[in-house]
């Protein structure tokens, strides 16, 4: 692992808003939810976040997901990262749900993909500004 980066979440913010990462670097994200709402940390492009926001809205229509329950929606097609699969749980390797007061970790190795963001795709959070930029060098 190259290094750790701490990211604080609160009610509709990430701190820091911009992170600098070198291509090929493996980062251990230490994610702390200091707010009173459920939040998500998800790595992806704006297009993958838009698709995931639709999935998250569907998850919320079927009951609020939590970090401790998979919230299985077995009749729904899931297309995260271009892979379609039947059955949907919030268990993608690029994403973590954070209960209020929780600390979680996510480890990710960065390639030369550009246009990456980290975002919360809980309904309403991304358009309210809960998104940050990954500067990949």
C-alpha positions in Angstrom: 0.0 0.0 0.0 1.4 3.4 -1.0 -0.4 5.6 1.6 -3.5 6.4 3.6 -5.8 9.3 3.0 -8.5 10.3 5.5 -11.7 11.6 4.2 -14.3 13.1 6.5 -18.0 13.2 5.5 -20.6 15.2 7.1 -24.1 16.2 6.2 -23.5 17.1 2.5 -19.8 17.6 2.4 -16.5 15.8 1.9 -13.2 17.0 3.4 -11.0 17.3 1.5 -12.8 18.1 -1.8 -9.8 17.3 -4.0 -7.2 14.5 -3.7 -4.0 14.1 -5.6 -2.9 10.6 -6.5 -0.2 9.2 -8.7 -1.1 6.6 -11.4 -0.4 3.1 -10.0 -0.7 4.2 -6.4 -2.6 2.1 -3.9 -4.5 4.2 -1.4 -6.2 3.1 1.8 -9.0 5.5 2.3 -10.0 6.0 5.9 -13.6 7.3 5.8 -15.2 9.0 8.7 -18.9 9.9 8.8 -19.2 12.8 11.2 -22.7 13.6 10.1 -26.2 12.4 11.2 -27.1 10.9 7.8 -26.1 7.7 6.0 -23.5 8.5 3.3 -21.6 6.7 0.6 -18.0 7.0 -0.7 -18.0 5.9 -4.3 -15.1 6.2 -6.8 -16.1 6.6 -10.4 -16.6 8.9 -13.3 -19.5 11.4 -13.6 -21.2 8.9 -15.9 -20.9 5.9 -13.5 -22.2 8.1 -10.6 -25.2 9.1 -12.7 -26.0 5.4 -13.3 -25.4 4.5 -9.7 -27.6 7.3 -8.5 -30.5 5.6 -10.3 -29.7 2.3 -8.6 -29.5 4.0 -5.2 -32.9 5.7 -5.8 -34.3 2.2 -6.5 -32.7 0.8 -3.4 -34.3 3.6 -1.3 -37.7 3.0 -2.8 -37.4 -0.6 -1.5 -36.2 0.4 1.9 -33.3 2.4 3.2 -30.0 0.5 2.7 -27.6 0.4 5.6 -23.9 -0.4 5.9 -24.8 -3.5 8.0 -27.4 -5.0 5.7 -26.9 -5.9 2.0 -30.4 -4.8 1.1 -30.7 -7.4 -1.6 -32.8 -6.6 -4.6 -32.6 -9.9 -6.4 -34.9 -9.1 -9.3 -33.1 -6.0 -10.4 -30.3 -5.8 -13.0 -27.2 -4.1 -11.8 -24.8 -2.5 -14.2 -22.0 -0.9 -12.2 -18.8 -0.5 -14.1 -20.1 -1.9 -17.3 -20.8 -5.4 -15.9 -24.4 -6.4 -15.8 -25.5 -8.8 -13.1 -28.9 -9.9 -11.8 -29.4 -9.2 -8.1 -28.3 -6.0 -6.5 -26.5 -5.4 -3.2 -24.5 -2.5 -2.2 -21.2 -4.4 -2.3 -19.2 -2.9 -5.2 -15.4 -2.8 -4.5 -15.3 0.9 -5.3 -18.0 1.9 -2.8 -18.7 1.9 0.9 -21.8 3.0 2.9 -21.1 4.9 6.1 -23.6 4.9 9.0 -23.6 8.1 11.1 -20.5 8.1 13.4 -18.9 5.2 11.5 -15.4 4.8 10.3 -14.8 2.5 7.3 -11.9 1.7 5.0 -11.7 1.2 1.2 -8.4 0.2 -0.6 -8.1 1.1 -4.2 -5.2 1.0 -6.8 -5.5 3.8 -9.3 -4.7 3.3 -13.0 -4.4 6.0 -15.6 -8.2 6.6 -15.7 -9.0 10.3 -15.9 -12.1 12.1 -14.8 -12.5 10.3 -11.5 -14.6 11.6 -8.7 -15.5 10.4 -5.3 -19.2 11.0 -4.5 -22.1 10.2 -2.3 -24.9 8.8 -4.5 -27.6 8.7 -1.7 -30.6 10.4 -3.3 -30.1 14.2 -3.3 -26.6 14.2 -1.9 -24.5 14.4 -5.2 -26.6 17.3 -6.7 -26.2 19.1 -3.3 -22.5 19.1 -3.7 -21.3 15.9 -2.1 -18.7 15.2 -4.7 -15.0 15.6 -4.8 -12.3 15.4 -7.5 -9.5 12.9 -7.9 -6.4 14.5 -9.6 -4.6 11.5 -11.2 -1.0 12.3 -12.2 
